[in-house]
């Protein structure tokens, strides 16, 4: 069955001319029915085409399609792949947390590509103009729906899809690798039997011969990596000698590089014929690689692939592997979920990985099955070979996984309180009955009905009500919700903030506690973020302890756990742009998460009337993001000024927006900026708030026991902004107000003759949304 016959107007969007057997069987459900569809099929059997067919049908009807990809890296790949739709006149827009959202583009997009986390965030804010586009989705394609069973992310996908169905009731097309209980997913999504497909291994384009191989475990984890590597090479070597290819999955980006280096030497030692050094054209193409190590490695037929490589380098590696110029490829698990890059032999060298936020964890069974599914090249091999390399003690566990597969379970119960709080904060749940109704839309309810013993239920309805009541009471006790006398439930400000900023409930509590402190210093902000629940699984490896201690010399942090100390050290060193080499591998992930938490903390401080503390958090956030000193952090409020330009200007003693304005265009050029940049920077600096404090007739002296009410004028001659104005006397706060400062604001100040000989009055103005240093002015009054 040819593509041009089935969807003639979209034929150019498909990279092949004919549908395979599996795709043909699903075609009627996708194109002739409006019902939801669930299809489970082996890896590399062509599920992507099913997603694209569902999208084509939606576009044909003038609707909007949402594609939920399991990983952020894959959203970028889809953006590239689906340029084919762009060429046909349809717009594709990727929405992820790392990109600034353009609401107009999102609203006008024909195809939206998002991760579960971003879709969750968007649906929580569906009633805002910024995220209104999520209510207009006509078809939702869930790629790799077996992600439901993911310990960390499964519950997010589950509640997000349930919420999306309540919001816009889109058609849902769920695609999955082979799973035993596909019928449960179909029940959850209301897919009728005729639209539910479970394709077995006989639909694999190539038969799979999989198994488990063990190695002798030693006392040294570093040496164990090489023991497993040699075992992996033993398994790959016969296939490479027969002009086959091998794909070896390892646990980290760094491991892909180190394993490739070692494998090159080992293959040479074994006299395995690999490499294409005599290929002149390939040699010239390899010179264009940006990664030096990769450039040297590919000529020997060995390469590595990970998310940290540039897109052009990854594209070349993928293409050369498909062409057979690379015979041995080391990769992280990202490749298994995305690019269709099969090999005759696939080996999992590692079954554990180091997660910057979780420490050492087992690879999920889903990842393992997904990686092994890449074994076998449809055009070249009759059989693919997949091997798991592990310690003897774990061999039976992995043999059972390969033999029986993995039933998909719900993970909602593990994080029920947080998801329940989010629904209450959105107003979709107002009482106990609403909670029950909500839970009945979840996969959790389907699995609990299907297998009540595994979920700890005797009487499903009664036990479910009991669990829900306990969850509501916990949220009420912790201050996230209020339960009224009529048993109605509503969100508190704390609950709404926790939901809005996607916070763990423990973290939200700590942020609230910090907001209640009388005095808040930068160290308090850093420690609170470093000790957040989002980082509770971070561990400090022995090799990192000395670097952590060196950064924290002079700072009290002995009361923190090793993981929190490591985070604090990374944040402190990032602020000064001097992160020790031992901490850099985890620093990016940790700082990105910390920046999100700092933004949330700033909102907490604003909400609970601490504008000056909010400004402090904003300056800490800017310092971590840009690696600039505290006295120069205000420069980052200027559009176009990041860490490089801020440092350059600070070296020329231009450390504030006011300094930029004083320097003028000529002074900025002298400081090293180009004329065009200097002009833009100066224009932006002129738009920022400019504050002057006028004391008027404020007295120099007052008689003991007397009182005098004065007025101080705070004037902003720049752009208006939300400001906090605080008045202190001898270091004690008298008043603090928040106002939108655009022009003049009069502040009443009571002057009184106290017991001290002098009374020092300080007026301080801060901007919570901007990393500007506080503007202060003081007057000293003698008490006579």
N, C-alpha and C positions, 0 to 999 in steps of 0.2 A: 504494500500500500504506500503510494508516494505522497510525500508532504504536499506537493503542489495540487494533488487531487482533494486532499482533506481541508487544508486551509490555504487556498491559493494566494490570498492577499498577504499572507504572512510567510510564504515559502522562503523568502530571503532571510528570515529571522532564525532559521534552523541550519545548523552546520552539516546536515546530512540530507539525503534525498528520499530515503525510505524509512518508515517506522519499523522497529523490530517486533518480535512476537509479543513481548510483554506490553509494549506501548499500544499495539493494535487491540489487545483485549480490553484496555482501559478507555480507549477512544470514545465509545458510545456514552459511557458514564460522564466523561468530561464535557463532551460537545453536544449531546442530545438530551441531557438531563440538567435540571437546575439544583438538584440535591447535592449535599455534601459528599465528598469522596475521601476514602482512606485507602492508601495503597502501600503495602509492605513488599519490598523486593530486595534481592541481594545487591550489595555494593557493585557499582559499575554496570548495572543492568539497564541504565537509561532513564532513571527517575527524573532527571533534570528536564527532559522533554515533556514529561507530564505536567510539570510546573509551568512550562512555557505554553503548553496547549491551554491550560486553565487561564493563563494571562491573556492569550489571544482571544479566547471567547469573551472575556470581560471587556477587552479593548474594542472588540467588534460591536459590543452592545453600548459603547460609549461610557463604560464605567472605569473605576479606579481599582487597580490591583495592589495589594500589599504582599510583599514577599518577606517572610521572617526567616532570616539566615541564622544559623546556630552560633556563628562567631563573627567578630568585627572584621577580621581579615577577609572573610568571604563576602561581606557586603561590598568591599572595594573590588573584588574580582567580578562580582555580578555587574557592577557599574561598567567595568571594562567589556565584559562579554556582551552585555545587552546594548552596546552601541548599535547592534544590528536593529534593535527596535527604534533607536534614535534616527537611524537612516531611513526608516519607514515613516517618520514623522511623529513618533510618540516620545514623550519625555520620561526619562528615568532619573529619579532623585534619591540619593542615599542619605539617610538620617541616622547619624551616630553621635555618641556623646563627645567624640573628639572633634566634631565639626560644629561651627556656628550654624544654627538653624536659620534658613531663609524661609519664613512662613509663606511668602508669595509663591516661591518655587514649589514648596511642598503642596500647597493648595492646588497648583496647576498641573502637578505631575500626573502622568497616566500610570506609572509604575513606581511605587515606593518600596525601598529596600531598607529594612531595619533589623536590629537585633532584638531578642526578647526583652532585654533590659530597657532599651530605648522605647520600645512599644509600650511597656509597662508605664514608664514615666509619662509618655504622651497621653495614654488613656487616663491616667490619674488627673491630668490637666486638660481634659477634653473640653471643659466649658470655658477655657480661655481662648481668646482670638488667635493666639500664637499656635495653639495645637488643635484648632477647630477642624483641620483637615482630616484628623483621625476618625471623625464621625462620618466621613463621606466614603469610606472604604466599601467597595461592592464585593470584592473577592479577597480572601486571605489565604495565601499559600504558605503552609508551615513546612519548611524543609527540615528533614531529620527530626520528626516529631518524637522519636524515642529519647530525645533530650529531656523529656518529662522525668526520666529516671535519674537525671544528673543530681548529685547531692547538693551542689552549690546553686544550680540554676534552674533545676526542674520546676520548683514551685513558682518561680517567676513566670515561666512560659505558661504554666497551667492557669494561674489566676488572670494573666493577661488575655489569653484567648477567651476565657469565660467572660471577662469584662467587655472585650471587644464585641462578643456576640450579643451582649445586652445593649451595647451602645448603638451599633449599626446593623446588627444581624447580617453580616456578610456571608456569602457562600464560603465554605471552608474546604480546602483541599489539603489533606495532610499526607505527607510522604515520609516513609521510614525505611530503614534497613530491616532485614528479616527479624521479626519478633514473634514469640509464641502467642501472645495475647492481643493480637491486632483487633479482635472483636471488641475488647474493652474500650479501646480508643474509638472505634466506630460507634459504640453505644454512647460514649461521652459526647461525641460530635454529631450524634443523630444522623449518621450516614446509613442509609438503608442497605440491606444485604447485597442487592445488585450493584451497589457502588462501593463495596468493601472487597479488597483484593489482598490475598496473601500468597505471593509467589515464592515458591521454594527454590532450593539450590539448582533444580533442573532448568531454571530460568537464568542461571548465571551464564554469561557468554563463554566462560571457560571454567571447567571443573576445578575444584579447590581441594588440594591435598594439604591438610593442616595438622599441626601437632606441637608438642611441647618438648624442648630440649633443655637439659639441666647443665649446670656448671658447678664446680667446686667452690663453695663460698669461703672466703678468707676473713682475716681480722681487719684488713685495710680496704676501705670502700673505694679508694682510688685505684688500687691494684685490681679490685673486683671488676671495675669498668673494663679494664683491658682483658681480663679473663673472659668476660662476656663478649667483648669485641672479637677476640680470636675465635670464639665459638660461632659467632655470627659469620665471620669470614669463612670458617670451615663449611658452613651451610651454603653460603653464596658462591664459593669458588667453583664447584662443578658446573653451575649454570653459566657463569661468566666464561669459563673455558669453552662452553658449547655455544658461544655467541648469544647467550641470554643476558638479562640484566637483573640486578638486585637492588632492592630498596630497603634500607635499614633505618628503622625508627629509633631515635634516642631521646633522652629526656629534656634536653635544653639546647638553646642556640649555641652556646659555647661548646657543648659536647659534639654537635654536628661538625664543627670546625676541627676540634682535636681528633675526633674519630677519623675524619677524612685524611688528616695528616698522617696518622699512624697507619691507616689502611694502605696508603700509597707506598710506604716503606715496606710493609708486610707483603703486599702483592708482588713487589719487585723482588723481595727475598725469596718468595715462592715461585718466581719466574712465571707468573700468570700473565698471559698476553693481553694487555689493556693499553688504552691510550691511542691518540691520533696525532702524535708529534710530527709525522710526515705530511699531514694535511695542511698545505700552505694557507688555504682559504680559512680553515678553522682556526689556525694559529693567529691570523689577522683579526678574525672576529673576537677571539679570546682577549686580545689586547684592549678591546673596548670595555671590558668588565671593570666596574668601579672598585670591587673588592680585590685587594692585592693577593690575598691567600687563595681566593677562588680562581684568580687568573692563572696562578701557577698550577693549581690542582687539576683543572679540567683537561689540560693537555695530556695528563696521565690517565684519563678516563674515569677519574674520581671527582665527585663534587658534593656540595652540601647546599641545603635549601632551608631557610627559616624566615620568619616574618620580619627580622631586622635587616635583611638585604634590601637594596633598592629594587623598585619594581622592574626596572630594565634588566638587572642581574637575575632576578627570579624568572622573568619571562624567557631569558636566554637559556637558563639551566633547564627549564621545563621543555623548551623546544629541542635542545640538544639531546635530552634524555629520550624524547619521543623518536628522534632521528637515530638513536643508537650510538651517538658519539660519546655519551657518558654511560659507562657500564655499571658503575656502583655509585649510588646516591644515598647520602645520609640526610635525614630530615627530622623535624619535630612533628608532632601529631597533627599540626595545622594542615599539612598536605593531605592527610587522610580524609578530612572533612570537605575539602574543596576541589582542587584540580583533579581531573580524571587522568591520572598518571600511573597506569598499571605497570608492574614488572613481573617477570616470570617467577622471581623469588622475593618474598617479603619476610624480613626478620625483625622482630621486636627485641632489640638488645636490652632495653630497659622496661621494667614494669612499674617502676616508681619514678617520681619526678620531684624536683624541688620547686615549690610554688612560693614566690616572694611573700604572699599573704597567708599561706597555709603551712609552710615548712615542707618536710618530706611526706608525700602522700602516694597512695597506690593510684596508678592510672585506672580510670574507670573501665568497667567491663565493656561499656559502649565504645570507648575509644579503641580498645584492643580489638574488638570485632570489626570496627570500622577500618582499622589499619590492615588487618589480615585480609579484608575484602578486596584490597588493591592487588592481590596476587593474581597473575594471569593476564597476558596481553591478547585481547580478542582476535587480532589479525594474525598473530604469529604462534600462539601456544595452544595446545590441546588441554594442558593442565597447568595450574598455577600452584606454587608451593608457599605455604605460610607457616612460620615457626615463631613460637614464643620461647625466649631464653629466660630461664628463671632458676632460682635456688631449688634444691630438692624438696625443701619443706613446703613449697608452694605449688609444686608440679600438679598435684591432684586437683587443686582449686582451678587451675587454668585448663586442665584436661576436661573437667566437668563443664566449664564455660563453653569450650569449643564443641562439646558433644551435645549439650542441652540448650545452648543459647541463654538468653537473659530475658525473663519476663519484665515488662515495664511496670514499675510501681509509682505511686504518687509520693511526692516529697512534701506535700503541703502541711502535714501535721507537724513537721519539724520546725516550721516557721509560721505557724498559724496565727499567733498573736500579732505579728507585724503586718501580715496581709489583712487580717481582720481590722486592725487599726486603720489601714489605708482605705478600706471600703467605708468605714464609719466616717472618716475625714472627708470623703467625697460626698457623703450624704445618701449613699445608696442603701445603707443599713441604719434603721432607726429603732429596731427592737429585736427581741429574741427570734421572733418569727421570720424577720428579714434575714437573719443569719442563717437559719435553716434553709430558707429559699435559696440563698446565695450558695451554700455548700452543695445543694443538690445540682448545681450547674457545673460542679468541678469533677475532675478525674478522680479525685480522692473519694468522692461519694460512689462513683462507679466501681472502683476497686474494693472499697469497703463492703459494697453489696455483693460483689463477685467472690470475695475471699475474706469474710468477716473475721475469721479466726486470726489471720495474719495481721489484721488491723486492730485486734483487741476488742472486738464488739461481740456481745452476746445478744442483746436486743438493740438492733441498729438504731431505730428511731429514738428510743429512750436514752441509750448511751450517747448518741450524737448530741441530744439536747443537754445532757449532763456536761459533756466536754465543752460545748459552746458556752454554757453558763459559767463554767470555771474560767474560760478564757476571758469572758467579759469582766468577771470579777477581778481577775489579775490586772487587766487594763485600767479598770476603775481605781483599784488600790494604788497603782503606780502613777495615776494622774493623767493618763492619756485619753480617757473618756469619762463622761459623767453618766451615771445611771439614775434616772429620775424616780420619783415616787410611783409613777405610772409604769415603771420598768422600761420606759423609753431610754434610748442611748444616744448620746451626742458627743462630738469630738471637742476636746479642750484645745486651747492654743498650742499646748505641747504636742498633742496628738496630730494636729494639722501640720505643724512644722516637721515632725518626724516623717510623715507621709510625703509632704511636698519635697523634702530634700533626700528622700530615699535612705533614711538612716536606720541603723539597728536601734532597737528601743533602748538598750543599755547606753548607747552613745547619746541619744537624745536626753536621757536622764542626766548624764554627766554634763552636757552642755547647759542644761537648765540649772544645775547646781552651780556651775561656774558663773552664770549670769546673776546669781544671788549674792555672790561675794562682794564685799564692800570695796576692796581694792583688787584690781586685776592687772597683772604685769605680763609682758611678752612671754616670760618663762611659763606662766600659768597657761597661756594659750597653746604654746608648743607642747607642754606636758599633757594637756587634756586631749589634744589630737593624737599624740604618740600613743596614748593609753586607750584609744578608742576601741570599741568592740570589733570594728571592721578589721583591725589589725591583730586580733587576739590569737591568731594562729601563726603569726610571724615568729620565726626562731632566729637566733644568732648562732651561726656556725662558729666552731672553735677558731677557725682562721680569721674570723671577723672581730673577735672580742678585743684584741689589742687596738685595732683601728677605732673601734667604738670608744674605748677608754681614752684614747688620745684626743678625740674630738670633745669629749665631755669633761676634760680636765678643768677644774674650777667651777663646775656646775653640779648642783646637788641632784643626783639621779640614782643613787644607790638603792632607793626604795622601789624602783621600777623593776619589772621583770626583764630578763635579757632581751626579749623581742621588742619591748617598748623602748628600752635603752638604745637598741639598734635604730629604731625609727627616729628617736629623738636626735641621735647622732647624724643620721642622713639629713634630717630637716635643718639642723644647725649648720652642717657643712655646706648644704645646698644654698643656704642664705648668703654665704660668703663665696660661693663658687669654687669651693676647695674640697669636694668629696673625695675621700681616700679611695685608692684603686680597689681595695678589698670590698668596698661597699657599692661600687658603681653598677654591678650587674643587677642589683635589685632596686637601685635608687630611682630609676624612671617610673616604674610601676608604683612604688611607694609615694613618691612626690605627687604623681597625678591623683592618687586617691586622697592624699593629704590636702591638696588644693580644693578638691570637692568638699571635704569636711570643713575646711576653713571658711569656705563660702557659706556653708550651712551655719557654722558657728556665728559668723557675722550677722546672719539673719536672726538667729536666736537673741543675740545681744541687742539688736535693734528692736525686736519685738517686745523684749522685756525692759525697754527704756534704759539701755546702757549705750548711748550713741558714742561716747568717747572710747569705751571698750571695743565697740564695733569697728571704729576707725583703727584702733590698735591691731585688731585681727586682720583688717584689710591690708595694713602695712606689712604684717608678717606674711600674709598670703603673697603680696607682690614681691617681697624679698626672696621667698622660696621659688617663685615662678621665674624671676629674672636674675637672681644671684647678685644683688646690689647691696651696698651698705645702707644702714638706717638713715643716715643724713642725706643720701641721694635717692631714696626710694620714691620721693615725690615726683621725680622726673618720669617715672613709669606711668604717671597719670596722663602724660602727653602722648597723643596718638603718634605712632611712628617711632617712639623711643622705647627700646627694649634694653636688655642687659648690655649689649655692646655699646650702643650710643650713650646710655646712661653712664657707663664707666668712662667713656671717652670725655664726656662733658665734665664729670666730677673731677677728673685729673686736671682740668683747666679751671678748677674752682667755680664751675657753674653747676651747682648741686640742687637747685630748686626751680620750679616754674618761674618764680619771680626773678631768679638769676638769669634764666633764659630770656625773659622779656627785657631785662636790663642790658644783656649782651647784644641784643639785636641781631639782625641777619649777618652783619659784618663780623661780630664777635663769635657767632656760631661757626661761620666758615673758618675763622682763625683757629677754632677749637678742633677742626678736622672734618666738619660736615660739608657735603657738597652744597652748592648754592640752592639747588632745587629742594633738597632735604631741609636745609636751614630755613627756607621760606615756609615750608609746610609745618615744621616743628614750631616755629615762632607763631604762626597763625593758630595752631592748636593750643599753645601755651596761653595765648591771649584770651581764649574762650573759657579757660578754667576759672573757678571762683577766685576773687581777689578781695581779701578781707582787711578792713581797717577798723580799729576800735577807738572810739572817741569818749573820753571820760567827762567831758563837759565841765561843770562847776564842782567836781568832786573835791572835798575839803582836804587840806593837809593835816588838820588836827581836829580832835573832838574831845570835849570834856568827859571825864569818867562818869559813867552812868547815863550819859545823854544818848539819844537816837536821832538819826537823820536819814531820810529816804532820798536817794539819789537815782538818776537815770544815766545809764551808759548806752551809747549808740554803737551798734555793730552794723557796718555797711559792707555790702558785697557789690563791687563794681564790675564783676565778671559775670559768667553764666550762673544762673540760679541753680541751687542744689539743696537737698535735704541736709540740714546742719544741726549739730548739737552744740548748745551754748551753756557752759557751766561756769558758775561763780563760786570761788572758794575764798575763805578767809583763814589765814594762818594754817593753810593745808587742809582745812575742814570744809567739806562741800556745803554751801548754803542753798543753791538752787541748780537745777539742770533741766533744760527744756529742749525739745526737738521742734524744729520749724523749717519750713521751706524758705531758705534765705535768698531773696531776690530783691535787692535794694536795701533799705534800712530796716533794722529791728531794734526797738528800744527795750532795754533790760533793766528792771528795777533792782537796785542794790541797797540794802539797808546798812548804814554805817552806824556803829554803836561803840560806845566807850566801855570796853571790857576791862578785865583785870591785867592784861598784858600792857607793856609800855608802848608797843607798836602793833598795829593791825595791818597785815599785808593782804590786799585784795587782788585776786587774779581772775581775769576773764579769759576763758579758753574756748576757741571755736574749732570744731572738728567736722569732717565730712565722712560719714560712715561708708559711702559708696566709693570714695576716692582715696588712694594711698598717699594723701597729702599730709605733711606734718602738721600738728595742731598750731593754730595761730594764737599766741598768748600776749597779754599785756597786763601790767600790774601797777598798783598804786599803794604807797605806804602811808598810813594815817597814824600820827602820834596821838597817844592818849594822855591828856593833861589833867 
